[in-house]
Amino acid sequence: MQSVRVDRLRVVGCKQVLRALRANRLKRVYVAADAGRELVGAVLTEAGRAGVAVEWVGTMRELAARFHVDVPSAAAGECGN
């Protein structure tokens, strides 16, 4: 199970990232390179549709550390729209 963090500046977790993308709230999406395609496929598709830049991060643990969450995460987003 992924950690979910929501604040005014960022979201963490695939479901939260998808919601924010669909609401046109993100300016950048971060995806862990070691995350399974089944986890991040929808995020990548939706980011492409929304025209949001995707930045790859080495591992799910690195992504979690970058966004200050305790549980490895497959995707995160930076709000800005």
ZITA-V916417 format. One record per residue. N is the residue number from 1. RES is the residue in three letters. SS is DSSP state (A for helix, B for strand, O for the rest). PHI is phi in whole degrees, 0 to 359 (none if undefined). PSI is psi in degrees with one decimal (none if undefined). Layout:
n={N	N}
res={RES	RES}
ss={SS	SS}
phi={PHI	PHI}
psi={PSI	PSI}
This chain:
n={1	2	3	4	5	6	7	8	9	10	11	12	13	14	15	16	17	18	19	20	21	22	23	24	25	26	27	28	29	30	31	32	33	34	35	36	37	38	39	40	41	42	43	44	45	46	47	48	49	50	51	52	53	54	55	56	57	58	59	60	61	62	63	64	65	66	67	68	69	70	71	72	73	74	75	76	77	78	79	80	81}
res={MET	GLN	SER	VAL	ARG	VAL	ASP	ARG	LEU	ARG	VAL	VAL	GLY	CYS	LYS	GLN	VAL	LEU	ARG	ALA	LEU	ARG	ALA	ASN	ARG	LEU	LYS	ARG	VAL	TYR	VAL	ALA	ALA	ASP	ALA	GLY	ARG	GLU	LEU	VAL	GLY	ALA	VAL	LEU	THR	GLU	ALA	GLY	ARG	ALA	GLY	VAL	ALA	VAL	GLU	TRP	VAL	GLY	THR	MET	ARG	GLU	LEU	ALA	ALA	ARG	PHE	HIS	VAL	ASP	VAL	PRO	SER	ALA	ALA	ALA	GLY	GLU	CYS	GLY	ASN}
ss={O	O	O	O	B	B	O	O	O	B	B	B	O	A	A	A	A	A	A	A	A	A	O	O	O	B	B	B	B	B	B	B	O	O	O	O	A	A	A	A	A	A	A	A	A	A	A	A	A	A	O	O	B	B	B	B	B	O	O	A	A	A	A	A	A	A	O	O	O	O	O	O	O	O	B	B	B	B	B	O	O}
phi={none	271	285	234	228	229	214	289	253	202	227	227	111	302	297	292	296	299	301	293	297	294	270	58	257	255	254	206	241	246	232	283	295	269	284	293	303	295	279	251	303	294	296	297	297	293	297	298	298	277	72	264	294	246	245	272	243	309	223	296	293	296	296	299	296	297	256	59	241	274	254	308	231	277	212	208	217	250	282	181	266}
psi={137.7	151.6	147.1	126.8	131.3	127.9	-173.2	-19.2	-20.9	160.5	148.1	135.7	140.2	-44.9	-43.0	-37.7	-43.6	-45.4	-45.3	-37.2	-45.0	-26.0	3.8	42.8	-9.7	144.5	-17.9	143.4	139.3	131.4	133.4	129.4	-25.6	3.1	143.1	146.5	-33.5	-25.1	-42.4	-1.5	-46.8	-36.1	-45.9	-41.5	-47.5	-37.2	-40.6	-44.2	-39.3	-9.3	29.5	134.4	141.7	128.5	128.9	136.6	143.6	-56.1	165.6	-34.5	-40.6	-40.3	-43.3	-42.8	-39.7	-32.8	11.3	46.5	155.8	-20.8	133.8	137.4	142.4	-30.3	153.9	163.5	152.3	121.1	154.5	-4.3	none}
